[in-house]
Amino acid sequence: MSLNIEHAEGESPTVIKLTEPSGWTAEVLRYGGQVVSWKNDHGEELLFMSSKAIWKPPKAIRGGIPVCFPQFANFGTLEQHGFARNRWWSLDSDPSPLQPADSQSSVDLLLKSTEETLKTWPRSFEFRLRISLSAGKLTFIPRVKNTDNKACTFTFALRNYFSVSDISEVRVEGLETLDYFDNLKERERFTEQADAITFDDEVDRVYLSTPIKIAIIDHDKKRTIVLRKEGLPDAVVWNPWDKKAKALPDFGDDDYKRMLCVDSAVVENPIVLKPTEEWKGWQVLSIVSSSYCSGQLDPRKVLGGLN
């Protein structure tokens, strides 16, 4: 396996390319610590990128997998989704206490507090992020250490923009019967009544105390994306639909038809770290080829067939 780094601005690596023998690839930017591409062994892109994404700092990039820290959405007093997604990260030369990566298909990134971040969030921190690629899987291990002399509190999310064939043909399994905040109704709390989440209008919900596995089933592609997570108890489901898409300057009018966000998050109960304490989570995205069964995909087999 190989790790290729393109250089720009002198010796600063800007785009980090991960590859593995069967042909799966991923691209990570130092800007935002953001994955902007994940392709399977056929070269098919699995992540959504807005047709109007702004690639020039200091703007955040609409698509891929942004890192939302130390705030997700407007659950707090900082800028929406925090500042980590529009800051430059460095390569982490000392990712301890993690074990060394067993292959070169991993990259370790580091974001530290600066004079600039302290003006908006007056806490010293070290945020380490490992991103690893293997055949059919993309793994994230975020870790935040409080290096301040006071406690810090934050919310967090990995915002997963998935590429789908047709949003009207997608269903999300694993969130049935759960409570959620509906951001379209002033964060009022509801309980999910449907057997699965399907889409025919704008959706912006924070599901609470979610299971370790969630399945995003794409009927047209006969493919399921399985999201597994730990330390990230909440899940955000978002699609802007047509009116919101037209109102977003960095979002194409019809882009909503081919995307869905299902995020791993900590929202309802923010993380609180005492001085020197560290928080750690993980997320694994994997692809399962699914076949139709009586006209429907069987998510129980998908969810139960993975360890």
C-alpha positions in Angstrom: 0.0 0.0 0.0 1.2 3.5 -0.6 0.8 7.0 0.6 1.4 9.7 -2.0 1.6 13.3 -1.0 1.4 16.2 -3.5 3.4 19.2 -2.5 2.5 22.8 -2.8 3.5 26.0 -1.1 7.1 24.8 -0.6 7.2 21.6 1.4 3.7 21.7 2.8 1.7 18.7 1.7 -1.7 19.9 0.5 -3.4 16.8 -0.9 -2.8 13.4 0.7 -3.6 10.4 -1.5 -4.3 7.0 0.1 -4.2 3.9 -2.1 -4.5 0.2 -1.5 -3.7 -2.8 -3.8 -7.2 -3.7 -5.0 -7.7 -0.1 -6.3 -9.6 1.7 -3.6 -8.4 5.3 -3.1 -9.1 8.3 -0.9 -7.9 11.9 -0.9 -7.5 14.0 2.2 -6.8 17.8 2.4 -4.6 19.4 5.0 -7.1 22.2 4.8 -9.8 21.2 7.2 -8.4 17.7 7.6 -11.2 16.8 5.2 -11.6 13.7 3.0 -12.8 15.0 -0.4 -12.8 11.7 -2.3 -13.3 8.0 -1.7 -13.4 5.8 -4.7 -14.0 2.0 -5.0 -11.9 -0.4 -7.0 -13.9 0.6 -10.2 -13.1 4.2 -9.7 -16.6 5.2 -8.7 -16.9 8.1 -6.4 -18.7 7.3 -3.1 -18.8 10.8 -1.6 -20.8 13.8 -2.8 -19.1 17.1 -3.7 -21.3 20.1 -4.5 -21.1 21.3 -8.1 -20.6 24.8 -6.6 -18.2 23.9 -3.8 -15.8 26.7 -3.0 -12.2 25.4 -2.9 -10.5 28.6 -1.8 -9.8 29.3 1.9 -11.1 30.6 4.2 -14.4 29.1 3.0 -15.3 25.6 4.1 -15.7 23.0 1.3 -19.2 21.7 0.7 -18.9 17.9 0.3 -16.7 15.0 1.3 -16.4 14.5 5.0 -15.8 17.8 6.9 -14.7 17.8 10.6 -17.1 19.8 12.7 -15.3 21.0 15.9 -15.6 22.4 18.6 -19.3 23.0 17.6 -21.7 21.2 15.4 -24.4 23.4 13.7 -25.5 26.2 16.0 -25.5 24.1 19.2 -23.3 26.7 20.9 -22.0 30.2 20.5 -19.3 29.7 17.8 -19.5 29.9 14.0 -21.7 27.1 12.5 -19.9 23.8 12.5 -16.9 25.3 14.4 -13.5 26.2 13.0 -11.7 22.9 12.4 -13.1 22.6 8.9 -11.5 25.8 7.7 -8.1 25.6 9.3 -4.8 24.1 8.1 -3.9 20.9 9.8 -0.4 19.5 10.0 1.0 16.0 9.6 1.2 14.4 13.1 4.7 13.0 13.7 3.7 11.6 17.1 0.2 10.0 17.0 0.7 8.2 20.3 -1.0 6.6 22.2 -2.4 5.1 19.0 -0.6 2.0 17.7 1.5 2.7 14.6 -0.5 2.2 11.4 0.0 -1.3 10.1 0.2 0.0 6.6 1.0 3.2 4.7 -2.6 3.6 3.8 -3.2 5.8 6.9 -2.4 9.4 7.6 -2.3 11.1 11.0 -3.3 14.8 11.1 -3.0 17.3 14.0 -4.7 20.6 14.8 -3.7 22.7 17.7 -5.1 25.8 19.3 -3.6 29.0 18.0 -3.9 32.7 18.9 -6.6 32.9 16.3 -8.7 30.0 17.6 -8.3 31.2 21.2 -10.0 34.5 20.3 -13.2 32.6 19.4 -12.8 29.5 21.7 -10.6 30.4 24.7 -9.3 26.8 25.3 -6.0 25.2 24.5 -6.4 21.8 22.8 -4.7 19.2 20.6 -7.0 17.4 18.0 -5.5 14.3 16.4 -7.2 12.5 13.5 -6.2 9.2 11.9 -7.8 8.4 8.6 -7.2 4.8 7.2 -8.1 3.2 3.9 -8.5 -0.5 3.2 -10.5 -2.4 0.6 -14.1 -1.4 1.1 -13.5 0.6 4.3 -12.6 4.1 5.4 -11.8 4.5 9.1 -11.6 7.7 11.2 -10.2 7.9 14.7 -10.7 11.4 16.2 -9.0 12.3 19.5 -9.2 15.6 21.4 -7.0 16.4 24.4 -7.6 19.3 26.7 -4.2 21.1 27.1 -5.8 24.0 29.0 -5.8 24.6 32.7 -9.6 24.8 32.7 -12.3 22.3 31.6 -13.5 22.5 28.0 -16.9 21.6 26.5 -17.6 20.9 22.8 -19.9 19.2 20.4 -18.5 17.4 17.3 -19.5 15.6 14.1 -18.0 13.9 11.1 -20.3 15.2 8.4 -20.6 12.4 5.8 -21.8 13.6 2.4 -22.7 10.4 0.6 -23.2 10.2 -3.1 -26.5 8.5 -4.0 -28.1 7.6 -7.3 -31.5 9.2 -6.5 -32.5 10.5 -3.1 -36.1 9.4 -3.7 -34.8 5.8 -3.9 -32.7 5.8 -0.7 -33.7 4.6 2.7 -31.9 4.7 6.1 -32.3 1.8 8.4 -31.3 1.6 12.1 -32.9 4.8 13.5 -36.4 3.4 13.9 -38.2 4.2 17.2 -35.5 6.7 18.3 -36.0 10.3 19.5 -34.8 13.1 17.4 -34.5 16.9 17.3 -36.2 18.4 14.3 -34.1 21.4 13.2 -36.9 22.4 10.9 -39.3 22.8 13.8 -37.2 24.8 16.3 -35.4 21.6 17.5 -38.6 20.2 18.9 -38.2 16.6 20.1 -40.1 13.8 18.3 -40.0 10.0 18.1 -39.3 8.3 14.8 -42.5 6.3 13.8 -41.4 5.1 10.3 -40.0 1.6 9.7 -37.2 3.4 7.7 -36.3 6.9 6.8 -37.2 7.8 3.2 -37.0 11.2 1.5 -39.6 13.3 -0.3 -38.9 16.7 1.2 -36.2 18.6 3.2 -34.9 16.7 6.3 -32.7 18.1 9.0 -32.8 15.9 12.2 -30.5 14.9 15.0 -31.2 11.3 16.1 -30.3 10.6 19.7 -28.6 7.7 21.4 -28.3 5.8 18.1 -27.0 2.3 17.6 -23.4 1.4 16.6 -24.5 0.5 13.0 -26.7 2.5 10.5 -27.4 1.4 7.0 -27.9 3.7 4.0 -29.5 1.6 1.3 -29.3 2.8 -2.3 -31.8 0.8 -4.3 -30.8 1.9 -7.8 -27.2 1.0 -7.1 -28.0 -2.1 -5.2 -25.5 -1.0 -2.7 -25.5 -0.3 1.0 -23.2 2.0 3.0 -22.8 0.8 6.5 -21.8 3.4 9.1 -20.3 2.0 12.3 -19.3 4.3 15.2 -18.4 4.5 18.8 -18.1 7.5 21.1 -20.4 9.3 18.7 -23.9 8.6 20.1 -25.9 10.9 17.9 -26.6 10.8 14.1 -27.6 13.7 11.9 -29.7 13.1 8.8 -29.8 16.0 6.3 -31.0 16.7 2.8 -31.8 20.3 1.8 -34.3 19.4 -1.0 -35.0 21.9 -3.7 -35.8 25.2 -2.0 -32.9 25.1 0.5 -30.5 23.9 -2.3 -31.3 27.0 -4.3 -30.8 29.2 -1.3 -27.3 27.9 -0.5 -24.6 29.8 -2.6 -22.2 26.8 -2.6 -24.8 24.2 -3.5 -26.1 23.3 -7.0 -29.8 23.7 -7.6 -30.2 20.0 -8.4 -27.4 18.6 -6.2 -29.9 17.5 -3.5 -31.1 14.7 -5.8 -27.7 12.9 -5.6 -26.6 13.4 -2.0 -27.4 12.5 1.6 -25.7 13.4 4.8 -25.7 10.8 7.6 -23.3 12.1 10.3 -21.6 10.6 13.3 -22.0 13.2 16.0 -22.0 14.3 19.7 -24.8 16.9 20.0 -27.3 16.3 22.8 -24.8 15.8 25.6 -21.6 17.8 24.9 -18.2 16.3 25.7 -16.6 17.8 28.8 -12.9 17.4 29.4 -11.0 18.3 32.5 -7.4 19.5 32.0 -5.2 16.8 30.4 -8.2 14.6 29.7 -8.7 13.1 26.2 -11.8 12.1 24.3 -11.6 9.4 21.6 -14.2 8.1 19.1 -14.2 6.2 15.8 -16.1 5.8 12.7 -15.9 3.1 10.0 -17.6 3.4 6.6 -18.0 0.3 4.6 -19.7 -0.7 1.4 -21.8 -3.8 1.0 -23.1 -5.0 -2.3 -26.8 -5.8 -1.8 -29.2 -7.7 -3.9 -33.0 -7.2 -4.1 -35.2 -9.6 -2.2 -38.9 -9.6 -3.0 -38.4 -6.1 -4.4 -36.8 -4.8 -1.3 -33.3 -4.8 0.2 -33.1 -6.6 3.5 -31.3 -4.3 5.9 -31.4 -6.9 8.7 -29.0 -9.1 6.7 -26.8 -6.1 6.0 -26.6 -4.9 9.5 -26.3 -8.4 11.0 -23.7 -9.6 8.6 -21.0 -7.2 9.7 -18.9 -7.5 12.8 
